[in-house]
Amino acid sequence: MLHCHLPFVRHPKHEEFLEENWLFEAVTETYLPLIESFERLASKDVDFRITVSLSPTLCEMLSDELLGKRCGRYIERKLELCEKEKERLAGTEFTRALQLYETRFSRQNKKYGTEACEAVIKGFRRLKDKGHVELITTAATHALLSLCHSQRAAGAQIEQGCRCHEKHFGERPSGLWLPECAYSPQLDPLLRGAGIRYSFLESHGALLGDPPPENGVFTPIATPGGLVMFARDPQSSNQVWSGDEGYPGDPVYREFYRDAGLDAPYEYIKPFLNPLGERHHLGLKYHKITGEDRHKLPYDPKTAQEKAREHARHFVSQRNRQVEELSEHMDSLPVIVSPYDAELFGHWWFEGPIFLEKVLEEMGKPYGNIRTGTPQDQLLKPETMQISTPSASTWGYKGYYDIWINSDNDWVFKHLDMAAMKLESVLDTYCKQAGNIKQALLQCIRELMLAQSSDWPFLISTDSAPEYAKARIRTHLDNFWTLADQIENNAIDPEVLSKMKNRNNIFSELKCDIYDLGKHN
């Protein structure tokens, strides 16, 4: 199970905006390489199935014309840098990595151009239609639903996630990835009300359920409301995620934190930095993990790729062994659920797509004890499953909510709750209005949803981009209260409204009835 998500970042007033690179990096390093891997497998008639969740914010950015053009320009700029680097790195062992980057960006430029973002949507839809990929959604702006005190706000996030998915992929999803894998029992009626049949749990969310599942995390369970839950297997996850024992830490793999944008002479690299001239990652990384920080050895792509295939074979052998051991103690076939953030494969772990491709190829062979599958393959007869109420849980640090609500970011949620209460009041009073008032109501919903993204408290808590995250929360809430005030005073400023709609143009299909789902729950 791969979860593809990025927060909505779009700044049309600026020719370049550093945080927009999050999208372009993910497209070129993760999404397109994964699609190409899956399509190679499909062309070889490999029998594989995989589940992919694509967040609504990501889908909206991938289909945005402005961001599509900027992604094309991003690829062209990378090719320019590769050309410039040939002279600087001539005669060194770093040219092997440089050639790999040049080949990739050249191929993407020729094949996709300014349509690289759109190609991600089309690629996953194509794989879905071939039966290899099961596509699901998540909450509209990846809000941490368990921390929404307003059931109507949580319900709106779920329903809009489903509607956005239908817009991009032609059908409503059967499954929904809970943002941050954060479950709480009060979400059940909202998920079922939106037609969601299944979701996923962190391991202890199932193991601490009432009653505890007889087969632990290795058989899906049904909640009392009929929602089917698949719990994460710690063993297969740790082999990839763990900083101590995970595959990505192998010394032959590419080092993420050494980058030409940080290492090259400043004046030389300055034309490729952001408009402020600040050093940042440019995606050209020439070292492997081994060695101390300033003494890392040159990266050898061929050796790293072979190691990824070796690790894939080891991963599959471990799953075979795991199935054999589990089968001795179970009356039914064990189901091993391995969920990951998609961006791990390619962006953080450069060799990840090669690893995953080989894993799926090995599991698709007509021997061995395991096959890949999706929740729909296991579904969906809740009446035959053990009924259990899972425990509130997340897959974050310590397993609960520490990352998203702590002394650094706890101020966020009282403001989100106040805005949600105001929105409910304004919608109930003015929902039948038309014209600018209706457009202002819809923009109020957009601004609050964007403020609710779980990414902002995460970025504050981890000190990754805290000032940007704080600015985004404050801007969206300022926009919300400005419009709410104008609605209640029948004083809509068309220019102000137009600017907000142009900047935050997410969810063109949005309707005011989105807040009805949680109204009676």
KAJO-V939547 format. One record per residue. N is the residue number from 0. PSI is psi in degrees with one decimal (none if undefined). OMEGA is omega as a letter, one per 30 degrees, with the letter a starting at -180 (none if undefined). BURIAL is b if it has 9 or more other ideal C-beta (glycine too) atoms within 8 Angstrom, else e. Layout:
N;PSI;OMEGA;BURIAL  N;PSI;OMEGA;BURIAL
//
This chain:
0;118.8;l;b  1;127.1;l;b  2;113.6;a;b  3;116.8;a;b  4;140.5;l;b  5;148.0;l;b  6;157.2;a;b  7;110.6;l;b  8;112.8;a;b  9;119.3;a;b  10;80.7;a;b  11;-23.4;a;e  12;-20.1;a;e  13;135.3;l;e  14;-38.9;l;e  15;139.7;l;e  16;120.5;a;e  17;-43.9;a;e  18;-19.4;l;b  19;-23.0;l;b  20;-21.5;l;b  21;-43.0;l;b  22;-47.8;a;b  23;-36.8;l;b  24;-44.4;a;b  25;-39.9;l;b  26;-48.9;a;b  27;-28.9;a;b  28;-25.7;a;b  29;-61.5;a;b  30;-50.4;l;b  31;-43.5;l;b  32;-38.1;l;b  33;-44.0;l;b  34;-43.0;l;b  35;-38.6;l;b  36;-46.6;a;b  37;-38.7;a;b  38;-31.9;l;b  39;-43.4;l;b  40;-43.6;l;b  41;-38.3;a;b  42;-23.6;l;e  43;9.7;l;e  44;32.8;l;e  45;132.4;l;b  46;96.9;l;e  47;152.3;l;b  48;138.4;a;b  49;147.4;l;b  50;135.0;l;b  51;124.9;l;b  52;133.1;l;b  53;118.3;a;b  54;147.7;l;b  55;-40.0;l;b  56;-40.9;l;b  57;-46.7;a;b  58;-39.7;l;b  59;-37.9;l;b  60;-40.3;a;b  61;-27.4;a;b  62;5.3;a;b  63;126.8;a;b  64;-43.5;a;e  65;-48.0;a;e  66;-32.3;l;b  67;-44.4;l;b  68;-40.4;a;b  69;-33.0;l;b  70;-40.6;l;b  71;-41.8;l;b  72;-37.3;l;b  73;-44.4;l;b  74;-42.7;l;b  75;-40.7;l;b  76;-34.9;l;b  77;-36.8;l;b  78;-39.2;l;b  79;-43.8;l;b  80;-40.2;l;b  81;-42.3;l;b  82;-41.5;l;e  83;-36.0;a;e  84;-22.0;l;b  85;-42.5;a;b  86;-43.8;a;e  87;-35.5;a;e  88;4.0;a;b  89;133.5;l;e  90;2.4;l;e  91;166.7;l;e  92;-5.9;a;e  93;-12.1;a;b  94;-23.8;l;b  95;-43.1;l;b  96;-40.3;a;b  97;-42.4;l;b  98;-37.4;l;e  99;-46.5;l;b  100;-44.0;a;b  101;-41.2;l;b  102;-43.9;a;e  103;-51.2;a;b  104;-33.5;l;b  105;-43.3;l;b  106;-44.9;a;e  107;-37.5;l;b  108;-43.7;a;b  109;-38.5;a;e  110;-36.5;a;e  111;-37.7;a;b  112;-126.6;a;b  113;3.7;a;b  114;18.9;a;b  115;-42.4;l;b  116;-47.9;a;b  117;-30.9;a;b  118;-25.8;l;b  119;-48.1;l;b  120;-48.4;a;b  121;-39.2;a;e  122;-46.4;l;b  123;-35.4;l;b  124;-38.8;l;b  125;-43.5;l;b  126;-33.5;l;b  127;-45.7;a;b  128;-27.6;l;e  129;-8.4;l;e  130;9.2;a;e  131;-28.5;a;b  132;129.5;l;b  133;118.5;a;b  134;133.6;l;b  135;177.0;a;b  136;-173.4;l;b  137;-174.0;a;b  138;152.6;a;b  139;-53.4;l;b  140;25.7;l;b  141;38.6;l;b  142;144.6;l;b  143;95.4;a;b  144;-34.1;a;b  145;-20.2;l;b  146;5.8;l;b  147;108.2;l;b  148;-25.9;l;e  149;117.5;l;b  150;-32.2;l;b  151;-37.2;l;b  152;-43.5;l;b  153;-42.2;l;b  154;-38.0;l;b  155;-40.0;l;b  156;-42.4;a;b  157;-50.1;a;b  158;-41.3;l;b  159;-33.2;l;b  160;-41.2;l;b  161;-42.1;a;b  162;-40.3;l;b  163;-40.2;l;b  164;-44.3;l;b  165;-38.3;l;b  166;-42.7;a;e  167;-26.9;a;b  168;3.5;l;b  169;1.9;l;e  170;152.6;l;e  171;144.6;a;e  172;151.7;l;b  173;-25.7;a;b  174;159.7;l;b  175;127.1;l;b  176;119.1;l;b  177;125.7;a;b  178;132.7;a;b  179;20.3;a;b  180;37.3;a;b  181;108.8;a;b  182;144.6;l;b  183;147.0;a;e  184;-27.9;a;b  185;-8.9;l;e  186;-18.9;a;b  187;-54.6;a;b  188;-29.5;l;b  189;-42.1;l;b  190;-46.1;l;b  191;-35.3;l;b  192;-26.5;l;b  193;2.5;l;b  194;11.4;l;e  195;131.7;a;b  196;-24.3;a;b  197;160.0;l;b  198;-169.5;a;b  199;154.1;a;b  200;149.2;l;b  201;155.5;a;b  202;-51.2;a;b  203;-17.3;l;b  204;-35.7;l;b  205;-46.2;a;b  206;-28.3;l;b  207;17.5;l;b  208;171.0;a;b  209;105.0;f;e  210;164.1;l;e  211;138.7;a;b  212;137.5;a;b  213;-35.2;a;e  214;20.4;l;b  215;-130.1;a;b  216;5.5;a;b  217;7.7;l;b  218;132.6;l;b  219;149.1;l;b  220;165.0;l;b  221;134.1;l;b  222;164.6;l;b  223;-26.1;l;e  224;-0.2;l;e  225;7.2;l;e  226;129.1;a;b  227;131.0;a;b  228;133.0;l;b  229;123.3;a;b  230;144.3;a;b  231;136.0;l;b  232;117.6;a;b  233;-36.2;a;e  234;-51.1;a;e  235;-30.2;l;b  236;-44.0;a;b  237;-30.5;l;b  238;-21.1;l;b  239;-42.5;a;b  240;-36.8;a;b  241;131.3;l;e  242;-22.3;a;e  243;-43.7;a;e  244;-1.1;a;e  245;150.2;l;b  246;-41.6;a;b  247;-15.3;l;b  248;2.4;a;b  249;136.9;a;b  250;-14.8;l;e  251;-13.8;a;b  252;164.0;a;b  253;136.2;l;b  254;123.9;a;b  255;-37.3;a;e  256;-6.7;l;e  257;125.7;a;b  258;145.8;a;b  259;-32.4;l;b  260;-21.3;l;b  261;-27.6;a;b  262;-34.8;a;e  263;154.4;l;b  264;139.0;a;e  265;-50.5;a;e  266;-33.0;l;e  267;-43.5;a;e  268;-12.5;a;b  269;-41.3;a;e  270;-17.3;a;e  271;2.9;l;b  272;176.6;a;b  273;166.8;a;b  274;-23.6;l;e  275;-7.0;l;e  276;17.8;a;e  277;138.7;l;e  278;140.5;l;e  279;170.7;a;b  280;136.6;l;e  281;-2.1;l;b  282;-8.1;l;b  283;105.4;a;b  284;128.9;a;b  285;2.5;a;b  286;155.4;l;b  287;169.6;a;b  288;-34.3;a;b  289;149.0;l;e  290;167.8;l;e  291;168.0;a;e  292;-47.6;a;e  293;4.5;a;e  294;35.3;l;e  295;147.8;a;b  296;158.9;l;e  297;143.7;a;b  298;133.7;l;b  299;101.5;a;b  300;-40.7;a;b  301;-46.0;l;e  302;-41.5;a;e  303;-40.0;a;b  304;-39.1;l;b  305;-37.4;l;e  306;-38.4;l;b  307;-40.2;l;b  308;-37.8;l;b  309;-43.4;l;e  310;-35.7;l;b  311;-44.0;l;b  312;-37.3;l;b  313;-42.7;l;e  314;-45.8;a;b  315;-41.3;l;b  316;-36.3;l;e  317;-35.8;l;b  318;-38.2;l;b  319;-45.4;l;b  320;-41.0;a;e  321;-43.2;l;b  322;-41.8;l;b  323;-45.0;a;b  324;-42.7;a;e  325;-38.3;a;b  326;-22.9;l;b  327;-18.4;a;e  328;4.9;a;e  329;147.4;l;b  330;-15.4;l;e  331;167.6;l;e  332;132.5;l;e  333;142.8;l;b  334;118.0;a;b  335;117.5;a;b  336;119.7;a;b  337;92.1;l;b  338;142.7;l;b  339;152.6;l;b  340;127.3;a;e  341;-34.5;a;b  342;-14.0;l;b  343;-38.6;a;b  344;100.7;l;b  345;-47.6;a;b  346;-62.8;l;b  347;-47.3;l;e  348;98.3;a;b  349;-37.8;a;b  350;2.2;a;b  351;-45.4;l;b  352;-34.7;l;b  353;-43.7;l;b  354;-50.7;a;b  355;-38.9;l;b  356;-43.3;a;b  357;-38.0;l;b  358;-49.0;a;b  359;-35.6;l;b  360;-44.8;a;b  361;-39.6;a;b  362;-18.1;l;b  363;-2.4;l;b  364;150.2;a;e  365;33.5;l;e  366;172.2;a;e  367;175.3;a;e  368;-2.7;a;e  369;153.2;l;b  370;150.7;l;e  371;150.1;l;b  372;177.7;l;e  373;166.8;l;b  374;-35.1;l;b  375;-28.0;l;b  376;-29.2;a;e  377;-21.6;a;b  378;172.3;f;b  379;89.6;l;b  380;77.7;a;e  381;-28.4;a;b  382;-19.4;l;e  383;-4.0;a;e  384;156.9;l;b  385;134.8;l;b  386;129.2;a;e  387;142.8;l;b  388;110.0;a;e  389;159.8;l;b  390;149.9;l;b  391;136.0;a;b  392;163.8;l;b  393;172.7;l;b  394;17.5;l;b  395;-178.0;a;b  396;128.0;a;e  397;-1.0;l;e  398;1.3;a;b  399;-124.6;a;e  400;15.7;a;b  401;-39.5;a;b  402;-35.5;a;b  403;-13.6;l;b  404;104.3;a;b  405;-173.5;a;b  406;-17.6;l;e  407;-29.1;a;e  408;8.1;a;b  409;-19.3;l;e  410;-22.3;a;e  411;-43.0;a;b  412;-30.2;l;b  413;-34.0;l;e  414;-37.7;l;b  415;-40.2;l;b  416;-40.6;l;b  417;-42.6;l;e  418;-38.9;l;b  419;-40.8;l;b  420;-43.5;l;b  421;-41.3;a;b  422;-43.0;l;b  423;-42.8;l;b  424;-46.0;a;e  425;-42.0;l;b  426;-44.5;a;b  427;-29.0;a;e  428;-38.7;a;e  429;10.7;a;b  430;-22.6;a;b  431;0.1;l;e  432;159.7;a;e  433;-172.0;l;e  434;-140.6;a;e  435;-31.4;l;e  436;-42.9;l;b  437;-43.8;l;b  438;-36.5;l;b  439;-38.2;l;b  440;-45.5;l;b  441;-38.8;l;b  442;-32.3;l;b  443;-44.0;l;b  444;-45.3;l;b  445;-46.8;a;b  446;-41.6;l;b  447;-43.3;l;b  448;-42.4;a;b  449;-35.4;l;b  450;-27.3;a;b  451;-5.0;a;b  452;133.5;l;b  453;-14.5;a;b  454;-35.2;a;b  455;-52.3;l;b  456;-29.8;l;b  457;-46.5;a;b  458;-31.2;l;b  459;-47.2;a;b  460;-39.5;a;b  461;0.0;l;e  462;32.0;a;e  463;-51.4;l;e  464;60.5;a;e  465;-40.4;a;b  466;-38.6;l;e  467;-43.4;a;b  468;-44.8;l;b  469;-41.5;a;b  470;-39.2;l;e  471;-43.4;l;b  472;-49.4;a;b  473;-40.3;a;e  474;-46.5;a;e  475;-40.1;l;b  476;-37.0;l;b  477;-44.5;l;e  478;-43.5;a;b  479;-52.2;a;b  480;-32.7;l;b  481;-47.9;a;b  482;-39.5;l;b  483;-41.5;l;b  484;-43.2;a;e  485;-36.5;l;b  486;-47.9;a;b  487;-23.7;l;e  488;8.2;a;e  489;47.4;a;e  490;53.7;a;e  491;128.4;l;b  492;106.4;a;e  493;-34.6;a;e  494;-44.6;l;e  495;-45.6;a;b  496;-42.7;a;b  497;-41.5;a;e  498;-41.5;l;e  499;-42.4;a;b  500;-34.8;l;b  501;-39.8;a;e  502;-50.0;a;b  503;75.5;a;b  504;27.1;a;e  505;150.2;l;b  506;68.0;l;b  507;-23.7;a;e  508;2.8;a;e  509;140.0;l;b  510;154.6;a;e  511;-22.7;a;b  512;-0.9;a;e  513;-23.9;a;b  514;7.6;a;b  515;-24.6;a;e  516;-46.6;a;b  517;10.8;a;b  518;-34.2;a;b  519;14.0;l;e  520;none;none;b
//
